[in-house]
Amino acid sequence: MKKRFSRNALRQLVRRHGHDDRMRISPNADILIYLDLILFIKRLAQEATLAALEENGRARTLAPQHVEQVLQSVLQQFKG
């Protein structure tokens, strides 16, 4: 079974990069942040795969250029 990301590490990361030093995190907010991150990475990989297929016809590997090509559109979908 794959090891999941530590909840404490994620909470500390959110606190460290929060806009306000006094920001408090509700008990389950870290789970929602983690879920959103996983969905973002999955969508980014799917879109990059489609971009690679359009470019090569049958690409077997993703190149950084494929990810960079679709990054802005995926970020716009998750903005909100």
LUMKOL-441283 format. One line per field, with one value per atom (N, C-alpha, C, O): residue number from 1; residue in three letters; atom name; z, x, y. Coordinates in steps of 0.02 Angstrom, whole numbers. Layout:
# LUMKOL-441283
tidren NUM,...
sepa ALA,...
lolo CA,...
z Z,...
x X,...
y Y,...
***
This chain:
# LUMKOL-441283
tidren 1,1,1,1,2,2,2,2,3,3,3,3,4,4,4,4,5,5,5,5,6,6,6,6,7,7,7,7,8,8,8,8,9,9,9,9,10,10,10,10,11,11,11,11,12,12,12,12,13,13,13,13,14,14,14,14,15,15,15,15,16,16,16,16,17,17,17,17,18,18,18,18,19,19,19,19,20,20,20,20,21,21,21,21,22,22,22,22,23,23,23,23,24,24,24,24,25,25,25,25,26,26,26,26,27,27,27,27,28,28,28,28,29,29,29,29,30,30,30,30,31,31,31,31,32,32,32,32,33,33,33,33,34,34,34,34,35,35,35,35,36,36,36,36,37,37,37,37,38,38,38,38,39,39,39,39,40,40,40,40,41,41,41,41,42,42,42,42,43,43,43,43,44,44,44,44,45,45,45,45,46,46,46,46,47,47,47,47,48,48,48,48,49,49,49,49,50,50,50,50,51,51,51,51,52,52,52,52,53,53,53,53,54,54,54,54,55,55,55,55,56,56,56,56,57,57,57,57,58,58,58,58,59,59,59,59,60,60,60,60,61,61,61,61,62,62,62,62,63,63,63,63,64,64,64,64,65,65,65,65,66,66,66,66,67,67,67,67,68,68,68,68,69,69,69,69,70,70,70,70,71,71,71,71,72,72,72,72,73,73,73,73,74,74,74,74,75,75,75,75,76,76,76,76,77,77,77,77,78,78,78,78,79,79,79,79,80,80,80,80
sepa MET,MET,MET,MET,LYS,LYS,LYS,LYS,LYS,LYS,LYS,LYS,ARG,ARG,ARG,ARG,PHE,PHE,PHE,PHE,SER,SER,SER,SER,ARG,ARG,ARG,ARG,ASN,ASN,ASN,ASN,ALA,ALA,ALA,ALA,LEU,LEU,LEU,LEU,ARG,ARG,ARG,ARG,GLN,GLN,GLN,GLN,LEU,LEU,LEU,LEU,VAL,VAL,VAL,VAL,ARG,ARG,ARG,ARG,ARG,ARG,ARG,ARG,HIS,HIS,HIS,HIS,GLY,GLY,GLY,GLY,HIS,HIS,HIS,HIS,ASP,ASP,ASP,ASP,ASP,ASP,ASP,ASP,ARG,ARG,ARG,ARG,MET,MET,MET,MET,ARG,ARG,ARG,ARG,ILE,ILE,ILE,ILE,SER,SER,SER,SER,PRO,PRO,PRO,PRO,ASN,ASN,ASN,ASN,ALA,ALA,ALA,ALA,ASP,ASP,ASP,ASP,ILE,ILE,ILE,ILE,LEU,LEU,LEU,LEU,ILE,ILE,ILE,ILE,TYR,TYR,TYR,TYR,LEU,LEU,LEU,LEU,ASP,ASP,ASP,ASP,LEU,LEU,LEU,LEU,ILE,ILE,ILE,ILE,LEU,LEU,LEU,LEU,PHE,PHE,PHE,PHE,ILE,ILE,ILE,ILE,LYS,LYS,LYS,LYS,ARG,ARG,ARG,ARG,LEU,LEU,LEU,LEU,ALA,ALA,ALA,ALA,GLN,GLN,GLN,GLN,GLU,GLU,GLU,GLU,ALA,ALA,ALA,ALA,THR,THR,THR,THR,LEU,LEU,LEU,LEU,ALA,ALA,ALA,ALA,ALA,ALA,ALA,ALA,LEU,LEU,LEU,LEU,GLU,GLU,GLU,GLU,GLU,GLU,GLU,GLU,ASN,ASN,ASN,ASN,GLY,GLY,GLY,GLY,ARG,ARG,ARG,ARG,ALA,ALA,ALA,ALA,ARG,ARG,ARG,ARG,THR,THR,THR,THR,LEU,LEU,LEU,LEU,ALA,ALA,ALA,ALA,PRO,PRO,PRO,PRO,GLN,GLN,GLN,GLN,HIS,HIS,HIS,HIS,VAL,VAL,VAL,VAL,GLU,GLU,GLU,GLU,GLN,GLN,GLN,GLN,VAL,VAL,VAL,VAL,LEU,LEU,LEU,LEU,GLN,GLN,GLN,GLN,SER,SER,SER,SER,VAL,VAL,VAL,VAL,LEU,LEU,LEU,LEU,GLN,GLN,GLN,GLN,GLN,GLN,GLN,GLN,PHE,PHE,PHE,PHE,LYS,LYS,LYS,LYS,GLY,GLY,GLY,GLY
lolo N,CA,C,O,N,CA,C,O,N,CA,C,O,N,CA,C,O,N,CA,C,O,N,CA,C,O,N,CA,C,O,N,CA,C,O,N,CA,C,O,N,CA,C,O,N,CA,C,O,N,CA,C,O,N,CA,C,O,N,CA,C,O,N,CA,C,O,N,CA,C,O,N,CA,C,O,N,CA,C,O,N,CA,C,O,N,CA,C,O,N,CA,C,O,N,CA,C,O,N,CA,C,O,N,CA,C,O,N,CA,C,O,N,CA,C,O,N,CA,C,O,N,CA,C,O,N,CA,C,O,N,CA,C,O,N,CA,C,O,N,CA,C,O,N,CA,C,O,N,CA,C,O,N,CA,C,O,N,CA,C,O,N,CA,C,O,N,CA,C,O,N,CA,C,O,N,CA,C,O,N,CA,C,O,N,CA,C,O,N,CA,C,O,N,CA,C,O,N,CA,C,O,N,CA,C,O,N,CA,C,O,N,CA,C,O,N,CA,C,O,N,CA,C,O,N,CA,C,O,N,CA,C,O,N,CA,C,O,N,CA,C,O,N,CA,C,O,N,CA,C,O,N,CA,C,O,N,CA,C,O,N,CA,C,O,N,CA,C,O,N,CA,C,O,N,CA,C,O,N,CA,C,O,N,CA,C,O,N,CA,C,O,N,CA,C,O,N,CA,C,O,N,CA,C,O,N,CA,C,O,N,CA,C,O,N,CA,C,O,N,CA,C,O,N,CA,C,O,N,CA,C,O,N,CA,C,O,N,CA,C,O,N,CA,C,O,N,CA,C,O,N,CA,C,O,N,CA,C,O
z 0,0,0,34,-38,-42,22,52,42,101,83,34,122,108,144,187,125,152,225,242,267,338,349,321,390,404,440,426,486,523,476,482,430,383,339,325,317,275,315,288,377,419,428,424,441,450,386,388,330,265,252,228,267,257,304,283,366,413,392,396,368,349,289,285,242,181,181,130,238,244,242,255,225,218,286,292,336,401,453,454,495,546,598,630,605,655,625,658,564,530,568,586,578,610,558,511,566,518,554,608,523,552,551,513,592,600,535,528,487,427,364,309,372,314,279,217,316,284,238,188,255,212,146,93,149,88,45,-17,76,39,4,-54,39,11,-48,-100,-40,-93,-155,-211,-145,-201,-236,-298,-198,-228,-271,-326,-246,-283,-347,-400,-343,-403,-454,-514,-430,-475,-512,-573,-476,-507,-557,-611,-540,-585,-650,-704,-644,-703,-745,-806,-712,-748,-788,-845,-758,-793,-852,-905,-843,-898,-957,-1014,-941,-994,-1029,-1090,-991,-1020,-1065,-1117,-1045,-1087,-1153,-1205,-1150,-1212,-1257,-1318,-1227,-1266,-1299,-1356,-1263,-1291,-1348,-1398,-1340,-1393,-1455,-1511,-1446,-1504,-1540,-1602,-1503,-1533,-1570,-1627,-1539,-1567,-1599,-1641,-1581,-1606,-1556,-1544,-1528,-1477,-1431,-1434,-1392,-1346,-1287,-1261,-1267,-1211,-1147,-1092,-1153,-1094,-1099,-1153,-1041,-1037,-1030,-990,-1069,-1064,-1025,-1022,-995,-959,-1002,-977,-1066,-1111,-1116,-1125,-1111,-1113,-1051,-1055,-994,-932,-933,-915,-955,-958,-1007,-998,-1059,-1111,-1084,-1105,-1038,-1012,-942,-916,-911,-841,-830,-783,-872,-862,-868,-831,-916,-924,-865,-843,-838,-780,-718,-677,-711,-654,-657,-605,-717,-724,-704,-676,-718,-699,-624,-597,-589,-517,-478,-417,-513,-479,-452,-487,-391,-368,-296,-269
x 42,0,44,96,24,63,55,2,110,108,79,100,32,1,40,82,27,61,41,-18,87,75,29,41,-22,-68,-32,-45,12,48,93,97,125,169,128,149,69,26,1,-1,-19,-43,12,0,73,129,143,160,138,149,98,115,35,-18,-8,-16,9,21,81,78,133,194,182,210,140,129,63,42,31,-31,-18,38,-69,-61,-59,-31,-88,-93,-61,-75,-18,15,-34,-21,-90,-139,-192,-242,-182,-231,-239,-190,-301,-316,-346,-379,-333,-357,-408,-395,-466,-517,-492,-446,-521,-494,-488,-442,-534,-532,-512,-518,-489,-470,-409,-404,-364,-305,-324,-291,-376,-398,-425,-411,-463,-490,-434,-437,-384,-327,-290,-270,-280,-246,-285,-257,-351,-393,-390,-385,-393,-389,-321,-318,-268,-202,-199,-172,-226,-226,-267,-246,-325,-367,-332,-337,-296,-259,-204,-197,-166,-112,-139,-111,-195,-226,-248,-236,-282,-306,-247,-250,-195,-135,-103,-83,-99,-71,-114,-88,-180,-225,-218,-213,-219,-214,-145,-141,-93,-26,-21,12,-54,-55,-90,-67,-146,-181,-139,-138,-103,-59,-3,15,23,77,50,84,-11,-41,-55,-45,-77,-90,-25,-25,28,92,124,147,126,162,118,142,56,13,7,-48,62,60,122,167,122,178,175,121,232,235,258,246,290,313,292,285,283,268,333,376,339,397,377,317,424,408,371,330,386,352,278,238,257,186,150,94,183,153,149,97,202,203,151,124,138,91,20,-18,1,-68,-75,-130,-20,-22,-69,-109,-65,-106,-181,-221,-199,-270,-297,-354,-256,-278,-281,-327,-234,-237,-300,-330,-320,-381,-443,-490,-443,-499,-504,-559,-448,-447,-449,-452,-446,-447,-517,-567,-521,-588,-592,-646
y -59,0,62,65,111,173,214,217,245,287,355,386,377,442,497,484,558,615,625,617,643,653,713,766,704,759,816,875,799,851,892,953,858,893,939,995,917,959,1019,1075,1008,1064,1116,1176,1093,1140,1178,1237,1144,1176,1230,1284,1216,1265,1325,1382,1312,1367,1410,1471,1377,1413,1458,1513,1436,1475,1512,1539,1515,1553,1627,1650,1665,1738,1773,1827,1742,1773,1727,1667,1754,1713,1687,1636,1721,1700,1654,1640,1630,1589,1523,1490,1504,1440,1393,1415,1330,1280,1236,1210,1228,1184,1112,1095,1069,1001,961,921,970,930,969,943,1030,1070,1040,1044,1010,980,922,911,886,831,858,830,913,943,972,968,1002,1029,972,978,917,859,830,813,824,798,843,818,908,955,949,953,940,931,868,870,813,751,757,733,790,800,844,832,895,939,900,907,861,823,773,763,741,692,727,702,784,821,845,842,869,892,835,845,776,719,698,680,700,681,730,709,794,845,842,850,830,825,763,764,709,649,662,641,698,715,760,752,807,851,811,824,762,720,677,667,652,611,652,628,714,758,774,780,780,798,740,748,682,625,573,534,571,517,460,436,439,387,393,352,443,455,407,393,383,337,372,347,429,465,538,566,567,638,677,659,729,772,835,851,869,930,981,1019,982,1029,1015,1061,952,935,962,987,955,980,1056,1085,1089,1162,1188,1242,1149,1169,1174,1218,1131,1129,1157,1160,1177,1199,1258,1257,1309,1369,1354,1381,1311,1295,1255,1265,1210,1170,1215,1207,1261,1307,1350,1364,1371,1410,1370,1398,1305,1263,1255,1249,1256,1246,1312,1312,1367,1432,1444,1432,1467,1482,1490,1503
***
